[in-house]
């Protein structure tokens, strides 16, 4: 196991791993106990995980697990919470 969340390392739990284009790094998304998402990198040979970016704004969350990378950039869906009101229209005959 390359990364284990929580415990002594106090790292957020890893989710959704993806290989780098050169297969030398594993990138992963993690979510901490406060629901903040972050992206991390760890060499395939092992070592310490390196934080790449953390999303601190609770109104803008990375809501989906999947992402991709070209080794320079991450591509993912970013959600913006606009309301806590949901509307549903039920149709019937």
C-alpha positions, 0 to 999 in steps of 0.5 A: 500500500502506497498511501493510507489515510488517517492514523499517524500520518493524518492524511486525508483518505485517498480516493480515485487514483490515476497514473501519470502519463509516464507511469512514474507517479500516481495521482489521487484525489482525497477528501479530508474530515471536513469534506475538502477535496485535494489532489496528491502525488506519490512516486510509484517507487514509494515515498511521501505523498505530496499535496498538489492542490487543496480546495478550501472554499466549501462553496466550490467542491470537486463533487465527482470522483473521476478526473484525468491528468496530462501530467501538467494539469488536472481535468475534473468537474467543479461544483458550485452550491447555489441553493439548498432548495430542491424542486421536483415536478411530478407528472401524472395522468 
